[in-house]
């Protein structure tokens, strides 16, 4: 098959490479020409604009978008609506909000253009191991792109989830679950590290990946990371979120489903981006106000100050006894 691919970032470029390896023809466009040159090296072709990409494809066309959710997708869909013809299909393979998919599909349908919302999981490893794909949209459009999905994925790795929006909805919840799993691993390994047993976290992660009920691909990735950097000293504790965790929590509120683990994992990511959060300073001030509990002065070594304050409080308590 011949496919137009807009967005040659880390995942988009690797997906293009996998299609090329599977015998498909890929025409790519990216704002950065360097990414286009990488696609050409892999056997594809690159163009200078979305208009050129559409012109390079024969009708009925398939144009796959791998760009950030929100305004970038919005602009591209609007541009493609004026360039594509009846019978063409637009595939949004990024992480768009499912309600946006429904609106965009309706707008394109009025012009006879198909639309699929496709959630793609697999990250940087998808090129070698295969991706997992969750697709939503009209069955006729899905059938058109199915050969591309088969090439892209691992065995049994793609599914037509249902009507428009369902693909990105399933991927949204998938990512929410991912947040919770990652948070549980992070907390568990934090407890192991603080145990005082001087545990080898890399060996423990390796152990747990052999027969343990908590074994997983995420734990395999953790094992690799701990092998390269046992104390994880090369990375900071700043953790971003892609937006899908937020949407999952919002959806849980909207439908009245309790999702405390996913919600907490999202909030923990927010906390990771704050240095000395105001809320924690507020707590310390309150404890001092109602109970006379010692506070750690701003700018001091928190652990040493806290340990010293704790010793003073313990001494006072012992003297009172």
N, C-alpha and C positions, 0 to 999 in steps of 0.2 A: 504494500500500500504506500501511498504518498501522503505525508502529513506536514502541515505547517506548524512550527513550534515557536511561540512567542515567550521569551523569558528563558535565558540560558544561565541561570544561577547554579548553585551547587546541585540541586536536585534536577532542575530542568535539563542541564547539559548531560548529566548521567543518564537520564531517561532517554534523551536523544541518542546517546551512544548505544544504549541497549536495543533501541529500535533498529539502529543501523546494523548492529550485530545480528539481528533477527531477519535481515534482508529487506527492511522497509526503506523508503527514500524519505529523508528528513530535510526540510527547508527551514532554517532558523532565522529569527530576528532577535537582537538584543541591543539595548542602548549602548552597551560597551562593545566595541568591535572586537576586542580581544577574545571574548567568549565565542563570537562567531567564528573566529579563526580556529579555535579549539574544535568546534563542530566540524569544520572543513577538514581538519587533520584526521578526524575520525571517519571521514567518508561522506559527510553531509555537505550541504551548501548553505551559504549565508547571504542575506539580503540587507539592504540599507534602511528599509522602512516596512511598516505593516502593509502599505499599499503594494509594494514590490513583492511581498510574501504572497498576497492574494493572487497577484498576476502570475506568480510562478507555479500556481497550483491549477490543475484541471478540474472543472466542475464534474460531479459534485465534490466540493472541498471539505476537508476536515482541518480546523484550526484549533490547536490545543494551547491554552494559556497557562503559564507557570509563573505568575507574577503575584506580588503581595496583595492580600485581600483589601477591599475597600475601594478608594478612589482610583488606583491603577487599573483594577479590573473594570470599574465603571467606565473609565475613559476608553479602554480598549473595546469593550462590547459596543459602545456607542459608535466608535469608528468603524468597527467591522459590520455593523448594521447597515452602514452606507456603502460598503464595498462588496459584501457577499451577495449571493443569489439564492433564489428559492431552491431548496434541496440541500444546501450547505449545512454543516454542523459546527457549532462552537462548543468546545469542551473547556470548562474551567477546572483545572486540576490543582488549584491552590486551596487555601483554607478559608473560603468565603463563608459568610453567615448564610444559613439555609434559606432564610426569608428573602434575602437579596436574590438568590437563585430563582425563586418563584416569580419575582417581579421581572427579572431579566428574561426569563424564558417566555413569559407572556408577551413582552415587547418584541422579541425576535420572532415569535410564532406568527405575529401579525404580518410579517414579511415572508413567511414560509421558510424561515431559517430554524433549524433544530438547535437544541441546547441541552447539554449534559453537565450535571454537577458531579465531579469525581474527586473523592477524597483519596489521597495517596499516602501510604505509610511505608516506611522502610529506610528513610533517611539516606545517609551517605553509603550505606551498605546495599542499597537496592540494586545498584548496577551489577554487582557480583552475585548476590543471593536472590534477587528478584523482589519485587514490591508486592504490597497488598493493596488492592484497589476496591473502593466502595462507590458504585455509580448509581446516580438517580436521573430520571428523565424518561421521555417517551421510548418505548421498546424499539421502535423502528430506528431511532437514532442510535440506541445502544447496540443493536445488531450490526449497524454500519461500522462501529469502532471496535467491536469485540475482538477481531484479529489483532489489533494493536494492544488491547488489554491482555490478551493471552501471551503475547511476546514480552510484555512489560513485567509480568508477575511470576511468582513462584507457582508451583502446582497447586491447584484449587485456591489460587490467591486473588480471584476477582469475583464480584457478585453484583448483579443488578438488584439494588435494594428496593426499588419501587419508583413512585412518581417523583417529579421534580422536587428537589430539596432533600430527598431522603439520603442521597449519597453523602452530602456534606453534613447532614444531621448525624448520621452514624459515625462519621469521622470525628465530629465534634465530641460526641460522648466517648469515643475511643481515646481521644486526647485527654479528656477529663479523668478517665480511669488511669491513664498513664501518669498524670500528675500525682494521683494518690499512691500509686505503686512506688514511684520515685521517692516520694516523701517518706514512705514507710522504710525503704531501704536506707535513706539518709539518716533517719532517726535511729534505726537499729545499729548502724555502723558508728554513729556518734556515741552511743552507749558502750559499744565494744571498746572504742578508743579511750573512753574515760574510765574504764574499769580498774586500771591499776595493774592489770595482768600482763601488760606489754604484749598484747596479742598481735599476731601477724595477720593483718586484715586481708592482704592479698591471698594468703593460703586459706583463710576462712572462706572467702568468696569462691575460691577454686573448689573447696570442699563442698560447699552448698550447691554448686552446679552439678554435682554427681549424686543423684538420687534423692536430694532434699525436696520437700514440698514447696520450697520457696525458690527453686531454680527457675531461671528465665533468661531470655536474651538480654534484658536490662542488666541482670546480675553478671552475665558474661562480659558486657561492656564495662561494668564496674570492676570486674576482675582485671581486665586489660588496663584500665586507668590506674588501678592500685599497683600493678606491676611496674608501670612506667614511672609513677610518682607516688610511693607508698604513703606519704603524709599529705598528698594533694597540696603541696606547698607552692606549686607553679600556677595555681588558679585562685581567684578570689571567690568569696561567697556570694557574689552578686548574681542573682538568677532572674532572667527575663521570663515573660510569658507571651505566647503567640496570639492570645486572644480567645482561643477555643476553650480554655479552662474557664474563663469568665462567662462565655456564652453557655457553657454547660451548667454552671451555677445559676445563671439567670433563668435558664430553661427549667431547672429544678424548682425554683421559686414560682415560676409561672404556672406550672402544673401541680404544685403542691407535693413534690416528692422530696423526702429528706435525703440529703447528700452531704452529711457532715464531713466525711473524709476528704472528698474532692474540694469542698469549700475551704477547709482548713489548709489543704496543700496549696491552694491559690493564695490565701492570705499570707502563708509563710514565705512565698516568693516576694510578696510586697515587702515584708519585713526585711528580707535579705538585701534590699536596695537602700535601706536607711542606715545611716551611721548614727548611733546613739539616739534611737527614736524618742520623740517627745513623750509618747505614751508611757514608756518605761521610766523616764525621768519623773513623770507625773506620779507613777506608782511609788517610786522611791520617796518622793516628797510626802505623799499621803501616809506611808508607813511611819516615816519620821514624825509626822504631825500627831498621829493618834497614839502611837506606841513608843515613841522615842527611839525607834530603831535607827541604827547608824546608817549614814549615807556615804557614798563614795564621792569625794570631791571631783568636779569636772576636770578632765585633763590628767588625772592620776591613773596609775595601773589598777584597773578595776579588780582583778583577781586578788592581787596582793593586799589592796585596801580592804576588800571584803573579808579576806581571811583574817586580817588584823582586827577588824571591827568585830568579827565573830568571836575571836579569842577574848577580846575585852568584855563582850557581853557575857561570855561563858564564865569568865573570872568573877564578874559582878554577881552572877547567879550563884556561883559556888560560895562566895563570901556571905551572901544573904542566907544560905543554908547553914 
